Amino acid sequence: MNNQIFLQRISDKIYGESVNFLSNEYHFLNGADNGGRMRLANYFVGISQSLADEFIDFINYVVTQAQNNHFPEITLPEGFGSQDKNLTDFEKMNKFSLGSFDMAVTEDGLQSIEFQAIATYPFTAAKLNQFIENKLNLSNAYIFANNKEETWANFIRIYQRIMGGEDKKTIILMDRNLQNQKTNFEFYAMQKELGITVEIVDVEDIFEKDEMLFYKTVNNKNKKIERLYNRVLPSEAIYEDDYPIGLKWGFRYDKLYQDLTFINHPRKLFEISKRLLPYLHHPLNPPALELKNVVSEFLNGRLSYVDYVWKHKEGAAGFRLILSPNETILKELIDENTLSDYVVQRRVNYKIFKTDDGLEKIVELRFMTAYTEETINIIPMARIGHYLKQEDGSMVYKIHFGDNNRLGYGFAPVLIFSEV
């Protein structure tokens, strides 16, 4: 593992240029001291081509298993069903166009943490990786994980095909609470770089009329929606907005609308989610179980709380992630009748990177995938976090951005290095 991944400091000059680039181009706010909720790390992550290939093999395994229906049937929450007519042709074939796969870097190699059918910030990551590669002038590095010959132009063509379809129609990028979304810089990156008109719209400005969807513009005009790119996480819709009955929602995902295509219907976020972890039999997937099936094992001590992390199946961005489970929490979940909402996954031990700033860090790799009928693109990025040692000697790993909004940590560019 030591020769397959490394952290390298970005010089202060190049780091400042990188932050300015993201700020000027995509309205990125670097860290809490600048009003932002995320920070760009002043390190980049280098990985070997063989490590990237190992990650991609796992992604292909998950995708194949999902397409062959090798998982339990899912019961979708109210309002999250789909109408076949409103899906892309690709999703009608039980496929998903966009995905993000996360791996912890451990002493024993890569270990799967989670995945979801949404690409969190591919445009920002691709541009940032490209920016760093150009600044460092590295001849043996490349920025797209699936193909060292992949170009920015082809990356754009793939996303144009997914987002705009054959006619490259205007895309409505929808999220909730837009100004406070910590990844809203990606919305501006897509708007600037895609080459197709992208309108960024708050969910509260979307409504249905005459069996069609519309949104209200800043000029108070109604415009019809034909291509809707959903960025709302189901957990936020359900638990913060009370979807589908909450007053903020003027439409439903499960209704039939004329002339509408969901670029990524949110049902995919349930299908491709942490619910699959117990059913993946792969060396890169830590053992996982349905919590509802092992309650007695935890209560009688056959399973140790300290050996597992409990994860909400619908969770994203740290939602209801239980890093330090115990009997009190278990009994609360029993009383709430929510055991079936959780999977338990064997805790992984992150590799500790000691860097030249005197800090000890952990790394999580994210590979963001885009699929069309003809081709695939995979852009990597990384999160650099820290760890805490508990009184009982166990480790709690803090990888989410809210825990690492300080110098030396944050999201990081990734460069892949050829081995031949």
C-alpha positions in Angstrom: 0.0 0.0 0.0 2.9 2.4 0.8 3.9 2.6 -2.8 0.4 2.8 -4.2 -0.8 6.0 -2.5 0.8 9.1 -1.0 0.0 12.7 0.1 2.0 15.5 -1.3 1.8 19.1 -0.1 0.8 21.7 -2.7 3.0 24.8 -2.5 1.5 27.9 -1.0 1.6 29.6 -4.3 -0.2 26.9 -6.2 -2.6 26.4 -3.3 -3.5 30.1 -3.4 -4.0 29.9 -7.2 -6.2 26.8 -6.8 -8.4 28.5 -4.2 -8.7 31.6 -6.3 -9.6 29.6 -9.4 -12.4 27.8 -7.6 -13.6 31.0 -6.0 -13.5 33.1 -9.2 -15.0 30.4 -11.4 -17.4 28.6 -9.2 -18.1 30.9 -6.2 -16.3 28.5 -3.8 -15.8 29.7 -0.2 -12.7 28.1 1.2 -13.3 27.1 4.8 -15.3 28.5 7.7 -13.1 31.6 8.0 -14.3 32.6 4.5 -17.9 31.7 5.2 -17.7 28.3 3.6 -18.7 24.9 4.9 -15.9 23.0 3.2 -12.1 23.5 2.8 -9.7 22.7 0.0 -6.8 20.7 1.4 -3.3 22.0 0.7 -2.3 18.4 -0.2 -3.0 16.3 -3.3 -3.4 12.5 -3.2 -1.4 10.5 -5.6 -2.5 6.9 -6.4 -1.1 4.2 -8.6 -2.8 3.0 -11.7 -3.1 -0.5 -10.2 -4.9 0.9 -7.1 -7.3 2.8 -9.4 -7.9 -0.4 -11.4 -8.6 -2.3 -8.1 -11.2 0.3 -7.2 -12.8 0.2 -10.6 -13.0 -3.6 -10.5 -15.1 -3.2 -7.3 -17.4 -0.6 -9.0 -17.9 -2.9 -11.9 -18.8 -5.7 -9.5 -21.4 -3.6 -7.7 -22.9 -2.4 -11.0 -23.2 -5.9 -12.4 -24.8 -7.2 -9.2 -27.3 -4.4 -9.2 -28.2 -4.8 -12.9 -28.7 -8.6 -12.4 -31.0 -8.0 -9.4 -28.9 -9.9 -6.9 -30.3 -7.9 -4.0 -33.5 -8.0 -1.9 -36.5 -6.2 -3.3 -36.8 -2.6 -2.0 -39.9 -1.0 -0.7 -39.7 2.7 -1.5 -40.9 5.3 0.9 -44.1 7.1 0.0 -43.7 9.5 -3.0 -40.5 8.0 -4.3 -41.8 5.6 -6.9 -41.3 6.4 -10.6 -43.3 6.6 -13.8 -41.5 4.8 -16.6 -42.4 7.5 -19.1 -40.5 10.1 -17.0 -37.2 8.1 -16.9 -34.3 8.3 -19.2 -34.0 5.3 -21.6 -30.9 4.2 -19.7 -32.7 4.1 -16.4 -35.6 2.2 -17.9 -33.2 -0.6 -18.4 -32.5 -0.9 -14.6 -29.3 1.1 -14.9 -28.1 4.3 -13.3 -26.3 7.2 -15.0 -24.4 8.7 -12.1 -22.7 7.3 -9.0 -20.2 8.1 -6.2 -18.2 5.3 -4.6 -16.2 5.8 -1.4 -13.3 3.8 -0.2 -11.3 4.1 3.0 -7.5 3.8 2.6 -6.5 1.3 5.3 -3.3 -0.5 6.2 -4.8 -3.6 4.4 -5.7 -1.7 1.3 -9.0 -0.2 0.1 -12.2 -0.9 1.9 -15.7 0.1 0.7 -17.5 2.7 2.9 -20.6 3.6 0.9 -21.9 4.4 -2.6 -24.9 6.3 -3.9 -26.4 7.0 -7.3 -25.5 10.6 -7.5 -22.3 12.4 -8.7 -21.5 14.9 -6.0 -19.0 17.2 -7.7 -17.5 15.7 -10.9 -17.1 19.1 -12.7 -15.2 20.7 -9.8 -13.1 17.6 -9.2 -12.2 17.2 -12.9 -11.2 20.9 -13.2 -9.3 20.9 -10.0 -7.4 17.7 -10.9 -6.6 19.2 -14.3 -5.5 22.5 -12.7 -3.1 20.8 -10.3 -1.7 18.4 -13.0 -1.0 21.4 -15.3 0.6 23.4 -12.5 2.9 20.6 -11.4 3.7 19.6 -15.0 3.8 15.9 -14.3 4.4 13.7 -17.4 3.4 10.4 -15.8 0.1 11.5 -14.1 -3.4 11.6 -15.4 -6.8 12.7 -14.0 -9.5 10.3 -15.2 -9.4 6.9 -13.4 -10.9 4.8 -16.2 -8.5 5.8 -19.0 -5.2 7.7 -19.0 -6.1 8.9 -22.6 -9.4 10.4 -21.5 -9.8 14.0 -22.4 -11.7 16.9 -20.9 -13.6 17.3 -24.2 -14.9 13.7 -24.0 -15.7 14.1 -20.3 -18.0 17.0 -21.3 -19.6 15.0 -24.1 -20.5 12.2 -21.8 -22.2 14.6 -19.3 -23.9 16.5 -22.1 -25.4 13.2 -23.3 -26.6 12.3 -19.8 -27.9 15.7 -18.8 -29.2 17.1 -22.1 -30.1 14.1 -24.1 -29.9 14.1 -27.9 -31.5 17.5 -28.2 -29.3 19.1 -25.4 -32.3 20.7 -23.8 -32.1 23.2 -20.9 -31.5 21.4 -17.6 -33.1 22.3 -14.4 -30.7 21.5 -11.5 -32.9 21.2 -8.4 -31.9 21.3 -4.8 -33.3 22.6 -1.5 -32.0 25.4 0.6 -29.6 26.4 -2.2 -27.6 29.0 -0.5 -26.7 26.8 2.4 -25.8 23.6 0.4 -22.1 23.0 1.1 -21.6 21.7 -2.4 -23.4 24.4 -4.3 -20.2 25.4 -5.9 -20.6 22.3 -8.0 -23.9 23.7 -9.3 -22.0 26.7 -10.7 -19.2 24.6 -12.1 -21.7 22.5 -14.0 -23.5 25.6 -15.2 -20.3 27.2 -16.4 -18.6 24.1 -18.0 -21.3 21.8 -19.4 -22.0 23.7 -22.6 -25.8 23.4 -22.2 -28.0 25.8 -20.5 -28.3 25.0 -16.8 -30.9 26.7 -14.5 -30.3 26.3 -10.8 -33.7 26.2 -9.1 -34.8 25.8 -5.5 -37.4 23.0 -4.9 -39.8 25.6 -3.4 -40.0 27.3 -6.9 -41.2 24.2 -8.7 -44.9 23.3 -9.1 -47.2 21.3 -11.2 -49.9 22.6 -13.6 -51.9 20.9 -16.3 -50.0 17.6 -15.7 -46.6 19.3 -16.3 -43.9 20.7 -14.1 -42.9 24.4 -14.1 -40.6 26.7 -12.1 -40.9 30.3 -11.2 -38.0 32.5 -12.5 -36.5 35.4 -10.7 -38.7 37.6 -12.9 -41.8 35.8 -11.5 -42.4 34.0 -14.8 -43.5 30.4 -15.2 -41.2 28.2 -17.3 -41.9 24.5 -18.2 -39.4 21.9 -17.0 -38.4 19.1 -19.5 -35.0 17.9 -18.1 -34.9 17.7 -14.2 -31.6 17.0 -12.5 -32.4 16.0 -9.0 -29.8 17.0 -6.3 -32.1 16.7 -3.3 -31.1 13.9 -1.0 -34.0 11.7 0.1 -33.1 12.0 3.8 -33.3 15.8 3.6 -36.6 15.6 1.7 -38.2 13.2 4.2 -36.7 14.3 7.5 -36.3 18.0 7.0 -39.0 19.0 4.5 -41.6 16.3 5.5 -41.9 15.2 1.8 -44.2 14.3 0.2 -46.8 16.3 2.3 -44.6 19.2 3.4 -45.6 22.6 2.2 -42.3 23.2 0.4 -43.1 20.5 -2.2 -45.4 21.4 -5.1 -44.9 18.1 -6.9 -44.1 14.4 -6.4 -41.5 12.1 -7.8 -44.1 9.3 -8.4 -46.6 11.2 -10.5 -46.7 11.1 -14.3 -45.8 14.5 -15.9 -46.0 15.3 -19.5 -42.8 16.3 -21.4 -40.6 15.6 -18.3 -37.5 13.5 -18.0 -35.8 12.9 -14.7 -32.1 12.7 -15.4 -31.5 10.7 -12.3 -34.7 9.7 -10.6 -34.3 9.6 -6.8 -35.5 6.0 -6.6 -32.0 5.2 -7.7 -30.6 6.7 -4.5 -32.5 4.0 -2.6 -31.6 1.2 -5.0 -27.9 2.0 -5.1 -27.2 2.7 -1.4 -25.8 1.3 1.8 -28.7 -1.2 1.9 -26.6 -3.3 -0.5 -23.5 -3.6 1.8 -24.6 -6.9 3.6 -25.1 -8.6 0.2 -21.8 -7.8 -1.4 -19.2 -10.6 -1.2 -16.0 -9.0 -2.3 -12.6 -8.6 -0.7 -12.9 -4.8 -0.7 -16.3 -4.8 1.1 -16.0 -5.1 4.9 -18.4 -7.7 6.4 -21.9 -6.1 6.9 -25.2 -7.2 8.4 -28.8 -6.1 8.7 -29.1 -4.7 12.2 -32.5 -6.2 12.6 -31.0 -9.7 12.2 -28.3 -9.3 14.9 -30.0 -7.5 17.8 -29.6 -10.5 20.1 -25.9 -11.0 19.2 -25.2 -7.4 20.3 -27.3 -7.7 23.5 -25.6 -11.0 24.6 -22.1 -9.9 23.6 -21.4 -12.3 20.7 -21.0 -9.1 18.6 -19.0 -6.2 20.1 -20.3 -2.7 19.6 -16.8 -1.3 19.3 -16.2 -3.5 16.2 -19.0 -2.0 14.1 -20.3 1.2 12.6 -24.1 1.5 12.2 -25.3 3.2 9.0 -28.7 4.4 8.0 -29.6 2.9 4.6 -30.9 6.2 3.3 -28.0 8.1 4.9 -25.7 10.5 3.1 -23.4 13.3 4.2 -23.2 11.7 7.7 -27.0 11.4 8.2 -27.8 9.1 11.1 -24.3 7.6 11.0 -23.6 5.9 14.4 -19.9 5.8 14.8 -19.9 4.6 18.4 -22.9 2.4 18.9 -23.9 1.0 22.3 -26.7 -0.8 24.1 -28.5 2.5 24.9 -28.7 3.4 21.3 -29.8 -0.1 20.3 -32.7 0.0 22.7 -33.7 3.4 21.4 -33.8 2.0 17.9 -35.9 -0.9 19.1 -38.3 1.5 20.8 -38.5 3.6 17.7 -39.1 0.4 15.6 -36.4 1.6 13.2 -34.0 -1.4 13.3 -34.7 -2.2 9.7 -33.4 1.2 8.6 -29.8 0.3 9.6 -27.0 -1.9 8.4 -23.9 -2.6 10.6 -20.5 -2.7 9.0 -17.3 -4.0 10.4 -15.2 -1.0 11.4 -12.2 -0.4 9.3 -8.8 0.9 10.5 -7.7 3.8 8.4 -4.1 4.1 7.4 -2.5 7.0 9.3 -0.5 9.4 7.1 2.0 11.5 8.9 2.6 14.6 6.8 5.3 17.3 6.9 3.0 19.8 8.7 3.2 17.6 11.8 -0.4 16.4 11.4 -1.7 12.8 11.3 -4.3 12.2 8.6 -6.7 9.7 7.1 -7.8 9.5 3.5 -11.0 8.4 1.8 -11.1 8.1 -2.0 -14.2 8.9 -4.0 -14.6 7.7 -7.6 -17.5 9.5 -9.4 -18.9 7.6 -12.3 -20.9 8.6 -15.3 -22.5 6.0 -17.6 -24.1 6.2 -21.1 -25.1 3.5 -23.4 -21.7 3.7 -25.1 -19.1 4.8 -22.6 -18.0 5.5 -19.0 -16.1 8.2 -17.3 -14.6 8.1 -13.7 -13.2 11.1 -12.0 -11.5 10.7 -8.6 -11.3 13.0 -5.6 -10.4 12.6 -2.0 -11.3 13.6 1.5 -8.5 14.2 4.0 -9.7 13.8 7.6 -8.4 13.0 11.1 -9.0 10.5 13.9 -9.8 10.5 17.7 -8.7 8.0 20.2 -11.4 7.0 22.7 -10.9 6.2 26.4 -11.3 2.5 25.7 -8.5 2.7 23.1 -10.8 2.5 20.0 -10.5 4.9 17.2 -13.2 7.2 15.8 -12.4 8.4 12.3 -13.6 11.8 11.2 -13.8 12.1 7.5 -16.8 14.3 6.8 -16.1 17.9 5.8 -17.8 19.4 8.9 -15.2 17.7 11.1 -12.3 18.8 9.0 -12.9 22.5 8.1 -9.4 23.5 9.1 -6.0 23.9 7.5 -4.4 20.7 6.4 -7.7 18.9 5.8 -10.7 18.9 3.5 -11.4 17.8 0.0 -8.4 17.1 -2.2 -7.4 16.7 -5.9 -6.3 13.2 -7.0 -3.7 12.3 -9.6 -3.2 8.9 -10.9 0.3 7.8 -11.7 1.3 5.4 -14.5 3.4 2.4 -13.5 4.8 1.8 -17.0 
